[in-house]
Amino acid sequence: MGFLDDLKRQAEAARAGQTIDTAALERNALLTEAACKTVFTYFDTLIRQLEVLKPISKTRYALDRRTVFEQLPMVELKVDARRRKLRGLDAHEYIALHGRLRDGRKIAFAKDFVAEIEKIDAKLRQAGAPVHAQALRNPDNHKLQEMRYEVVVDFAFGVTVTPEHDDARLHFKAINLDGFETITLDFPAVEVGSARLDELAKWMLGEPHRFFDGARNLRRVEAG
């Protein structure tokens, strides 16, 4: 057995391994796409029912201890999806359901401590609300005395699902479902079916839910 023959044997083994890896990736991609189609169909059906029911969120939203919002109507519900090519497969890039929490009110308040201003600014950015902020400064030294805010009660919420095709996993990013915060978590694609999505729908409406059961990489980032 010569050196070249040994190299041929190594190359054949490498090709066999690559074939196995490619087959595994293809299986994972197909499993992930099946889950993505389930998510899109569920989201699309869900918003059609909610457009008729005109739901009121049961979630409590607080900018601070005194500025709290409850019973907010859920409006402008939309589903969005984008697709891309993945090794010849027509695959999802993401699926998103988003809407607004709006009751038409306008509120005004002021903050005069830097720490409070920083917290309220972070929560208003997270809320995605229309805001007019005005700085009131000392006319003599131009130091900030207070920030005055005018805010429309019109907050963003939603869920974006991003598939990880090679790993057969779906990544969920939820905005403002549990107050003004972002929550991310992952599930294997095979675990994302109608039962799991029912729990997500309950969470979205502010109902008791078990959506987090079995989640991986759960992370909460609260604004402010």
Short mmCIF file of the C-alpha atoms (twelve columns), coordinates in Angstrom:
data_MODEL
# 
_entry.id   MODEL 
# 
loop_
_atom_site.group_PDB 
_atom_site.id 
_atom_site.type_symbol 
_atom_site.label_atom_id 
_atom_site.label_alt_id 
_atom_site.label_comp_id 
_atom_site.label_asym_id 
_atom_site.label_seq_id 
_atom_site.Cartn_x 
_atom_site.Cartn_y 
_atom_site.Cartn_z 
_atom_site.pdbx_PDB_model_num 
ATOM 1   C CA . MET A 1   0.000   0.000  0.000  1 
ATOM 2   C CA . GLY A 2   1.658   3.188  -1.176 1 
ATOM 3   C CA . PHE A 3   1.425   6.717  0.181  1 
ATOM 4   C CA . LEU A 4   -0.971  7.779  -2.590 1 
ATOM 5   C CA . ASP A 5   -3.278  4.866  -1.795 1 
ATOM 6   C CA . ASP A 6   -3.297  5.947  1.851  1 
ATOM 7   C CA . LEU A 7   -4.266  9.477  0.818  1 
ATOM 8   C CA . LYS A 8   -7.081  8.075  -1.356 1 
ATOM 9   C CA . ARG A 9   -8.429  6.127  1.607  1 
ATOM 10  C CA . GLN A 10  -8.370  9.230  3.820  1 
ATOM 11  C CA . ALA A 11  -10.104 11.279 1.115  1 
ATOM 12  C CA . GLU A 12  -12.857 8.665  0.737  1 
ATOM 13  C CA . ALA A 13  -13.453 8.666  4.496  1 
ATOM 14  C CA . ALA A 14  -13.618 12.472 4.503  1 
ATOM 15  C CA . ARG A 15  -16.119 12.484 1.613  1 
ATOM 16  C CA . ALA A 16  -18.296 9.956  3.448  1 
ATOM 17  C CA . GLY A 17  -18.290 12.163 6.551  1 
ATOM 18  C CA . GLN A 18  -19.203 15.237 4.510  1 
ATOM 19  C CA . THR A 19  -22.106 13.346 2.917  1 
ATOM 20  C CA . ILE A 20  -23.416 12.376 6.365  1 
ATOM 21  C CA . ASP A 21  -23.068 15.979 7.613  1 
ATOM 22  C CA . THR A 22  -24.886 17.360 4.567  1 
ATOM 23  C CA . ALA A 23  -27.727 14.895 4.991  1 
ATOM 24  C CA . ALA A 24  -28.076 15.850 8.660  1 
ATOM 25  C CA . LEU A 25  -28.182 19.552 7.782  1 
ATOM 26  C CA . GLU A 26  -30.844 18.915 5.170  1 
ATOM 27  C CA . ARG A 27  -32.980 16.982 7.652  1 
ATOM 28  C CA . ASN A 28  -32.615 19.744 10.221 1 
ATOM 29  C CA . ALA A 29  -33.541 22.391 7.657  1 
ATOM 30  C CA . LEU A 30  -36.692 20.505 6.643  1 
ATOM 31  C CA . LEU A 31  -37.738 20.065 10.286 1 
ATOM 32  C CA . THR A 32  -37.156 23.765 10.920 1 
ATOM 33  C CA . GLU A 33  -39.112 24.820 7.847  1 
ATOM 34  C CA . ALA A 34  -42.047 22.666 8.891  1 
ATOM 35  C CA . ALA A 35  -42.065 24.432 12.259 1 
ATOM 36  C CA . CYS A 36  -41.816 27.845 10.554 1 
ATOM 37  C CA . LYS A 37  -44.850 27.066 8.393  1 
ATOM 38  C CA . THR A 38  -46.752 26.071 11.521 1 
ATOM 39  C CA . VAL A 39  -45.797 29.349 13.203 1 
ATOM 40  C CA . PHE A 40  -46.797 31.481 10.218 1 
ATOM 41  C CA . THR A 41  -50.150 29.715 9.790  1 
ATOM 42  C CA . TYR A 42  -50.877 29.994 13.519 1 
ATOM 43  C CA . PHE A 43  -49.959 33.704 13.666 1 
ATOM 44  C CA . ASP A 44  -52.019 34.481 10.584 1 
ATOM 45  C CA . THR A 45  -55.060 32.645 11.941 1 
ATOM 46  C CA . LEU A 46  -54.625 34.193 15.392 1 
ATOM 47  C CA . ILE A 47  -54.671 37.807 14.250 1 
ATOM 48  C CA . ARG A 48  -57.765 37.194 12.127 1 
ATOM 49  C CA . GLN A 49  -59.625 36.107 15.260 1 
ATOM 50  C CA . LEU A 50  -58.229 38.961 17.345 1 
ATOM 51  C CA . GLU A 51  -59.268 41.529 14.751 1 
ATOM 52  C CA . VAL A 52  -62.853 40.438 15.388 1 
ATOM 53  C CA . LEU A 53  -62.555 40.029 19.161 1 
ATOM 54  C CA . LYS A 54  -60.700 43.338 19.697 1 
ATOM 55  C CA . PRO A 55  -58.836 42.094 22.772 1 
ATOM 56  C CA . ILE A 56  -57.787 44.121 25.797 1 
ATOM 57  C CA . SER A 57  -54.388 43.210 27.231 1 
ATOM 58  C CA . LYS A 58  -54.375 41.977 30.819 1 
ATOM 59  C CA . THR A 59  -50.716 42.899 31.239 1 
ATOM 60  C CA . ARG A 60  -49.687 45.751 33.540 1 
ATOM 61  C CA . TYR A 61  -47.250 48.295 32.080 1 
ATOM 62  C CA . ALA A 62  -45.371 50.675 34.379 1 
ATOM 63  C CA . LEU A 63  -43.087 53.548 33.436 1 
ATOM 64  C CA . ASP A 64  -42.566 54.177 37.148 1 
ATOM 65  C CA . ARG A 65  -44.485 53.529 40.366 1 
ATOM 66  C CA . ARG A 66  -46.967 56.310 39.667 1 
ATOM 67  C CA . THR A 67  -47.337 55.982 35.888 1 
ATOM 68  C CA . VAL A 68  -49.017 52.648 35.258 1 
ATOM 69  C CA . PHE A 69  -51.160 51.440 32.353 1 
ATOM 70  C CA . GLU A 70  -53.644 48.581 32.345 1 
ATOM 71  C CA . GLN A 71  -56.465 47.296 30.149 1 
ATOM 72  C CA . LEU A 72  -54.844 48.553 26.953 1 
ATOM 73  C CA . PRO A 73  -56.538 47.696 23.629 1 
ATOM 74  C CA . MET A 74  -54.430 45.576 21.272 1 
ATOM 75  C CA . VAL A 75  -54.637 47.116 17.790 1 
ATOM 76  C CA . GLU A 76  -52.919 47.093 14.364 1 
ATOM 77  C CA . LEU A 77  -52.038 43.399 14.583 1 
ATOM 78  C CA . LYS A 78  -49.915 42.259 11.654 1 
ATOM 79  C CA . VAL A 79  -47.909 39.246 10.591 1 
ATOM 80  C CA . ASP A 80  -44.729 39.674 8.596  1 
ATOM 81  C CA . ALA A 81  -42.336 37.094 7.151  1 
ATOM 82  C CA . ARG A 82  -39.237 37.121 4.994  1 
ATOM 83  C CA . ARG A 83  -37.739 34.252 3.041  1 
ATOM 84  C CA . ARG A 84  -34.273 33.450 1.700  1 
ATOM 85  C CA . LYS A 85  -32.449 30.731 -0.176 1 
ATOM 86  C CA . LEU A 86  -30.636 28.136 1.920  1 
ATOM 87  C CA . ARG A 87  -28.655 25.536 -0.020 1 
ATOM 88  C CA . GLY A 88  -31.337 25.599 -2.699 1 
ATOM 89  C CA . LEU A 89  -34.197 25.473 -0.180 1 
ATOM 90  C CA . ASP A 90  -36.759 28.300 -0.089 1 
ATOM 91  C CA . ALA A 91  -36.439 28.995 3.647  1 
ATOM 92  C CA . HIS A 92  -37.804 31.462 6.186  1 
ATOM 93  C CA . GLU A 93  -35.501 34.187 7.433  1 
ATOM 94  C CA . TYR A 94  -37.948 35.272 10.144 1 
ATOM 95  C CA . ILE A 95  -41.639 35.391 11.061 1 
ATOM 96  C CA . ALA A 96  -43.028 38.244 13.157 1 
ATOM 97  C CA . LEU A 97  -46.312 39.143 14.792 1 
ATOM 98  C CA . HIS A 98  -46.526 42.704 16.032 1 
ATOM 99  C CA . GLY A 99  -49.079 45.284 17.090 1 
ATOM 100 C CA . ARG A 100 -49.760 48.321 19.252 1 
ATOM 101 C CA . LEU A 101 -51.170 48.829 22.751 1 
ATOM 102 C CA . ARG A 102 -53.155 52.036 22.407 1 
ATOM 103 C CA . ASP A 103 -55.975 53.817 24.227 1 
ATOM 104 C CA . GLY A 104 -55.623 57.322 22.783 1 
ATOM 105 C CA . ARG A 105 -54.605 59.070 25.995 1 
ATOM 106 C CA . LYS A 106 -51.847 61.646 26.294 1 
ATOM 107 C CA . ILE A 107 -50.019 62.018 29.575 1 
ATOM 108 C CA . ALA A 108 -47.549 64.593 30.863 1 
ATOM 109 C CA . PHE A 109 -45.013 64.284 33.687 1 
ATOM 110 C CA . ALA A 110 -41.573 65.535 34.699 1 
ATOM 111 C CA . LYS A 111 -38.402 64.026 36.172 1 
ATOM 112 C CA . ASP A 112 -35.700 66.014 37.934 1 
ATOM 113 C CA . PHE A 113 -33.112 63.383 38.909 1 
ATOM 114 C CA . VAL A 114 -30.586 62.116 36.387 1 
ATOM 115 C CA . ALA A 115 -31.038 58.477 37.434 1 
ATOM 116 C CA . GLU A 116 -34.823 58.741 37.041 1 
ATOM 117 C CA . ILE A 117 -34.445 60.463 33.667 1 
ATOM 118 C CA . GLU A 118 -32.153 57.695 32.407 1 
ATOM 119 C CA . LYS A 119 -34.606 54.998 33.547 1 
ATOM 120 C CA . ILE A 120 -37.647 56.680 32.029 1 
ATOM 121 C CA . ASP A 121 -35.808 57.347 28.751 1 
ATOM 122 C CA . ALA A 122 -34.864 53.652 28.505 1 
ATOM 123 C CA . LYS A 123 -38.451 52.555 29.144 1 
ATOM 124 C CA . LEU A 124 -39.856 55.008 26.604 1 
ATOM 125 C CA . ARG A 125 -37.413 53.724 23.970 1 
ATOM 126 C CA . GLN A 126 -38.467 50.176 24.790 1 
ATOM 127 C CA . ALA A 127 -42.151 51.142 24.645 1 
ATOM 128 C CA . GLY A 128 -41.786 52.693 21.196 1 
ATOM 129 C CA . ALA A 129 -44.298 55.390 22.164 1 
ATOM 130 C CA . PRO A 130 -44.609 58.805 20.504 1 
ATOM 131 C CA . VAL A 131 -42.815 61.114 22.950 1 
ATOM 132 C CA . HIS A 132 -42.076 64.810 23.181 1 
ATOM 133 C CA . ALA A 133 -39.327 65.528 25.717 1 
ATOM 134 C CA . GLN A 134 -38.213 69.003 26.725 1 
ATOM 135 C CA . ALA A 135 -35.230 69.844 28.894 1 
ATOM 136 C CA . LEU A 136 -35.703 72.684 31.391 1 
ATOM 137 C CA . ARG A 137 -32.357 74.288 32.272 1 
ATOM 138 C CA . ASN A 138 -31.208 76.847 34.790 1 
ATOM 139 C CA . PRO A 139 -30.934 80.162 32.879 1 
ATOM 140 C CA . ASP A 140 -27.796 81.128 34.800 1 
ATOM 141 C CA . ASN A 141 -25.625 78.008 34.544 1 
ATOM 142 C CA . HIS A 142 -27.591 75.929 31.967 1 
ATOM 143 C CA . LYS A 143 -27.658 72.921 34.274 1 
ATOM 144 C CA . LEU A 144 -30.504 70.522 33.716 1 
ATOM 145 C CA . GLN A 145 -33.296 71.139 36.213 1 
ATOM 146 C CA . GLU A 146 -35.848 68.682 34.890 1 
ATOM 147 C CA . MET A 147 -37.091 66.804 31.851 1 
ATOM 148 C CA . ARG A 148 -40.710 67.295 30.868 1 
ATOM 149 C CA . TYR A 149 -42.408 64.534 28.910 1 
ATOM 150 C CA . GLU A 150 -45.558 64.335 26.859 1 
ATOM 151 C CA . VAL A 151 -46.331 60.730 25.957 1 
ATOM 152 C CA . VAL A 152 -49.051 59.159 23.837 1 
ATOM 153 C CA . VAL A 153 -50.263 55.834 25.233 1 
ATOM 154 C CA . ASP A 154 -49.345 53.916 22.099 1 
ATOM 155 C CA . PHE A 155 -46.854 51.149 22.835 1 
ATOM 156 C CA . ALA A 156 -45.284 48.488 20.618 1 
ATOM 157 C CA . PHE A 157 -45.423 44.764 21.293 1 
ATOM 158 C CA . GLY A 158 -44.662 41.649 19.307 1 
ATOM 159 C CA . VAL A 159 -42.830 38.382 18.783 1 
ATOM 160 C CA . THR A 160 -40.160 37.631 16.186 1 
ATOM 161 C CA . VAL A 161 -39.267 34.021 15.418 1 
ATOM 162 C CA . THR A 162 -35.890 33.410 13.784 1 
ATOM 163 C CA . PRO A 163 -35.077 29.898 12.564 1 
ATOM 164 C CA . GLU A 164 -31.675 28.290 13.065 1 
ATOM 165 C CA . HIS A 165 -31.954 25.737 10.272 1 
ATOM 166 C CA . ASP A 166 -28.664 23.910 10.799 1 
ATOM 167 C CA . ASP A 167 -29.464 23.274 14.467 1 
ATOM 168 C CA . ALA A 168 -33.207 22.599 13.962 1 
ATOM 169 C CA . ARG A 169 -34.028 25.327 16.456 1 
ATOM 170 C CA . LEU A 170 -36.336 28.369 16.625 1 
ATOM 171 C CA . HIS A 171 -35.300 31.551 18.423 1 
ATOM 172 C CA . PHE A 172 -38.109 33.656 19.912 1 
ATOM 173 C CA . LYS A 173 -37.724 37.344 20.746 1 
ATOM 174 C CA . ALA A 174 -40.698 38.834 22.612 1 
ATOM 175 C CA . ILE A 175 -41.043 42.597 23.018 1 
ATOM 176 C CA . ASN A 176 -43.206 44.082 25.782 1 
ATOM 177 C CA . LEU A 177 -45.324 41.040 26.579 1 
ATOM 178 C CA . ASP A 178 -44.480 41.141 30.311 1 
ATOM 179 C CA . GLY A 179 -44.223 44.891 30.728 1 
ATOM 180 C CA . PHE A 180 -41.503 46.975 29.144 1 
ATOM 181 C CA . GLU A 181 -38.876 44.321 28.550 1 
ATOM 182 C CA . THR A 182 -37.380 41.997 25.953 1 
ATOM 183 C CA . ILE A 183 -37.368 38.225 26.485 1 
ATOM 184 C CA . THR A 184 -35.454 35.775 24.301 1 
ATOM 185 C CA . LEU A 185 -35.577 31.979 24.359 1 
ATOM 186 C CA . ASP A 186 -35.071 28.958 22.114 1 
ATOM 187 C CA . PHE A 187 -36.964 25.748 21.382 1 
ATOM 188 C CA . PRO A 188 -36.101 22.721 19.252 1 
ATOM 189 C CA . ALA A 189 -38.112 22.925 16.044 1 
ATOM 190 C CA . VAL A 190 -39.896 19.627 16.782 1 
ATOM 191 C CA . GLU A 191 -41.307 21.154 19.998 1 
ATOM 192 C CA . VAL A 192 -42.956 24.101 18.252 1 
ATOM 193 C CA . GLY A 193 -46.493 23.061 17.386 1 
ATOM 194 C CA . SER A 194 -50.000 24.268 18.058 1 
ATOM 195 C CA . ALA A 195 -49.838 23.408 21.789 1 
ATOM 196 C CA . ARG A 196 -46.704 25.501 22.291 1 
ATOM 197 C CA . LEU A 197 -48.127 28.347 20.218 1 
ATOM 198 C CA . ASP A 198 -51.366 28.260 22.233 1 
ATOM 199 C CA . GLU A 199 -49.254 29.064 25.284 1 
ATOM 200 C CA . LEU A 200 -47.565 31.902 23.397 1 
ATOM 201 C CA . ALA A 201 -50.980 33.321 22.455 1 
ATOM 202 C CA . LYS A 202 -52.057 33.189 26.110 1 
ATOM 203 C CA . TRP A 203 -48.896 35.040 27.113 1 
ATOM 204 C CA . MET A 204 -49.470 37.673 24.452 1 
ATOM 205 C CA . LEU A 205 -52.986 38.331 25.765 1 
ATOM 206 C CA . GLY A 206 -51.805 38.548 29.370 1 
ATOM 207 C CA . GLU A 207 -53.309 35.196 30.379 1 
ATOM 208 C CA . PRO A 208 -51.576 32.607 32.611 1 
ATOM 209 C CA . HIS A 209 -49.364 30.469 30.390 1 
ATOM 210 C CA . ARG A 210 -46.694 27.777 30.278 1 
ATOM 211 C CA . PHE A 211 -44.821 28.963 27.225 1 
ATOM 212 C CA . PHE A 212 -41.479 28.941 29.038 1 
ATOM 213 C CA . ASP A 213 -41.690 25.243 29.961 1 
ATOM 214 C CA . GLY A 214 -38.671 23.483 28.507 1 
ATOM 215 C CA . ALA A 215 -37.247 26.665 26.968 1 
ATOM 216 C CA . ARG A 216 -33.518 26.987 26.388 1 
ATOM 217 C CA . ASN A 217 -31.363 30.098 26.785 1 
ATOM 218 C CA . LEU A 218 -34.158 32.089 28.471 1 
ATOM 219 C CA . ARG A 219 -33.060 35.684 28.998 1 
ATOM 220 C CA . ARG A 220 -34.924 38.763 30.223 1 
ATOM 221 C CA . VAL A 221 -33.766 42.334 29.621 1 
ATOM 222 C CA . GLU A 222 -35.919 44.896 31.405 1 
ATOM 223 C CA . ALA A 223 -35.721 48.501 30.226 1 
ATOM 224 C CA . GLY A 224 -34.452 50.986 32.767 1 
# 
